[in-house]
């Protein structure tokens, strides 16, 4: 019977540790934006700005 109480105590401590780690990760912003990184590869890069050729071709 004492082993059951020991195992319940250990399991509660492990559960509290995982709960604390989860709360810490939520507060530190680990789950703020989980959609954008997965579709960022699908978005096109901005096109390069055209160079001003008037300044380079002056006599």
Protein Blocks (a to p, Z undefined) as FASTA:
>chain_A
ZZmmmmmmmmmmmmmmmmmmmmmmmmnopmmpmmlmmmmmmpccdddddddfklmmpZZ
